[in-house]
Amino acid sequence: MIKLTCLLKRKEGMTPAEFQAYWKDHHAPLIANSRCGSHVLRYEQNPRPLGDYRDDDDRSGYDGVTVQWFASMDEYNAHISEVDSPLMFEDIPKFLDTDHLDFVLTEEPRVVIDGSVPW
Protein backbone atom coordinates (compact mmCIF):
# COMPACT_ATOMS: atom_id res chain seq x y z
CA MET A 1 0.00 0.00 0.00
CA ILE A 2 1.26 3.47 -0.93
CA LYS A 3 -0.27 6.65 0.46
CA LEU A 4 0.16 10.14 -0.93
CA THR A 5 -0.38 12.63 1.89
CA CYS A 6 -0.53 16.34 1.05
CA LEU A 7 -0.59 19.29 3.44
CA LEU A 8 -2.64 22.02 1.80
CA LYS A 9 -2.74 25.80 2.04
CA ARG A 10 -5.46 27.64 0.20
CA LYS A 11 -4.76 30.11 -2.58
CA GLU A 12 -4.31 33.73 -1.53
CA GLY A 13 -7.61 35.60 -1.72
CA MET A 14 -9.84 32.58 -0.97
CA THR A 15 -11.74 32.37 2.28
CA PRO A 16 -11.58 29.09 4.19
CA ALA A 17 -15.19 28.35 3.23
CA GLU A 18 -14.55 29.08 -0.46
CA PHE A 19 -11.49 26.83 -0.37
CA GLN A 20 -13.40 23.95 1.21
CA ALA A 21 -16.30 24.30 -1.22
CA TYR A 22 -14.00 24.26 -4.26
CA TRP A 23 -12.00 21.33 -2.93
CA LYS A 24 -15.13 19.27 -2.20
CA ASP A 25 -17.43 20.32 -5.04
CA HIS A 26 -14.98 20.75 -7.92
CA HIS A 27 -11.62 19.11 -7.29
CA ALA A 28 -12.92 15.90 -5.67
CA PRO A 29 -15.29 15.06 -8.57
CA LEU A 30 -12.51 15.89 -11.03
CA ILE A 31 -10.34 13.19 -9.43
CA ALA A 32 -13.14 10.71 -8.80
CA ASN A 33 -14.42 10.84 -12.39
CA SER A 34 -11.06 10.75 -14.16
CA ARG A 35 -8.92 7.98 -15.61
CA CYS A 36 -6.10 9.01 -13.27
CA GLY A 37 -8.55 8.64 -10.38
CA SER A 38 -9.22 5.04 -11.41
CA HIS A 39 -5.84 4.11 -9.90
CA VAL A 40 -6.79 5.54 -6.50
CA LEU A 41 -8.17 3.03 -3.98
CA ARG A 42 -9.24 5.67 -1.47
CA TYR A 43 -9.28 9.47 -1.56
CA GLU A 44 -9.69 11.35 1.72
CA GLN A 45 -10.20 15.06 2.25
CA ASN A 46 -9.53 16.21 5.81
CA PRO A 47 -10.49 19.90 6.00
CA ARG A 48 -9.49 22.15 8.87
CA PRO A 49 -12.57 22.99 10.96
CA LEU A 50 -13.97 26.38 9.96
CA GLY A 51 -14.31 27.21 13.67
CA ASP A 52 -10.52 26.93 14.03
CA TYR A 53 -9.93 30.11 11.96
CA ARG A 54 -9.78 33.52 13.67
CA ASP A 55 -11.38 35.09 10.58
CA ASP A 56 -11.48 34.71 6.79
CA ASP A 57 -7.99 36.26 6.51
CA ASP A 58 -6.38 33.77 8.91
CA ARG A 59 -3.54 32.17 6.92
CA SER A 60 -1.88 30.40 9.86
CA GLY A 61 -1.18 26.71 9.55
CA TYR A 62 -2.61 24.46 6.89
CA ASP A 63 -6.15 24.39 5.52
CA GLY A 64 -6.42 20.65 5.09
CA VAL A 65 -4.81 17.32 4.44
CA THR A 66 -5.55 14.99 1.58
CA VAL A 67 -4.65 11.30 1.50
CA GLN A 68 -4.81 9.13 -1.59
CA TRP A 69 -4.25 5.39 -1.31
CA PHE A 70 -2.69 3.28 -4.08
CA ALA A 71 -2.16 -0.47 -4.26
CA SER A 72 1.50 -0.03 -5.28
CA MET A 73 4.08 2.43 -6.60
CA ASP A 74 3.20 1.16 -10.08
CA GLU A 75 -0.41 2.27 -9.52
CA TYR A 76 0.74 5.67 -8.23
CA ASN A 77 2.97 6.11 -11.28
CA ALA A 78 0.10 5.05 -13.55
CA HIS A 79 -2.10 7.64 -11.80
CA ILE A 80 0.24 10.53 -12.59
CA SER A 81 0.93 9.21 -16.10
CA GLU A 82 -2.68 8.95 -17.27
CA VAL A 83 -3.70 11.01 -20.27
CA ASP A 84 -6.04 13.17 -18.13
CA SER A 85 -3.67 13.76 -15.20
CA PRO A 86 -2.70 17.22 -16.60
CA LEU A 87 -6.30 18.33 -15.89
CA MET A 88 -5.78 17.47 -12.23
CA PHE A 89 -2.48 19.37 -12.09
CA GLU A 90 -3.97 22.37 -13.93
CA ASP A 91 -6.73 22.58 -11.31
CA ILE A 92 -4.36 22.76 -8.35
CA PRO A 93 -3.34 26.45 -8.65
CA LYS A 94 -7.02 27.44 -8.88
CA PHE A 95 -7.47 26.75 -5.16
CA LEU A 96 -4.08 25.87 -3.62
CA ASP A 97 -1.01 27.91 -2.74
CA THR A 98 1.46 25.91 -4.80
CA ASP A 99 4.43 27.51 -3.02
CA HIS A 100 3.27 25.81 0.18
CA LEU A 101 2.09 22.46 -1.15
CA ASP A 102 3.88 19.77 0.87
CA PHE A 103 3.49 16.08 0.18
CA VAL A 104 5.03 12.73 0.99
CA LEU A 105 4.63 9.18 -0.30
CA THR A 106 4.57 6.55 2.43
CA GLU A 107 4.30 2.77 2.72
CA GLU A 108 2.29 0.71 5.19
CA PRO A 109 2.21 2.36 8.60
CA ARG A 110 3.92 1.00 11.68
CA VAL A 111 1.04 1.04 14.12
CA VAL A 112 2.24 1.97 17.59
CA ILE A 113 -1.11 2.36 19.37
CA ASP A 114 -4.33 0.76 18.15
CA GLY A 115 -6.82 0.71 20.97
CA SER A 116 -5.31 -0.53 24.20
CA VAL A 117 -1.60 -0.38 24.91
CA PRO A 118 -0.35 -3.78 26.16
CA TRP A 119 2.84 -2.36 27.67
Steps between C-alpha positions, in 0.01 A plus 500: 500500500626847407347818639543849361446749782485871416494795739295773336490878524228684316570747222545862605170687481277198575310479825516172691139426404564573131806275509309212658210535257730496196700207633187294573270605216745543212836336563370179662263416210778583254717230660220252563372513141836491323714223355782603734255463789433140397838407651405643840362249752393764751496880491459688828449871553567615856404869519600725787192584709360839400466583871879472536559818293515841671340657191490462121849655472661251740784340301666323794570131469357275234146493363473126457661167435426267214590131492484283191556126528656289223553125482866544398758746368412373152139611556615840629723544195213394273280759675734789421569368149139474383398706200266716714737559793597846360140611571552414866830690514351800316224521762737518796602869470132599477455431872839412654807704588747300294797660678384330820382165367679231702461131431654165581460145371494237773473122529299294747492665841671364808212504744620593847165539678178340378251495782651376823871515571625160625819642651 
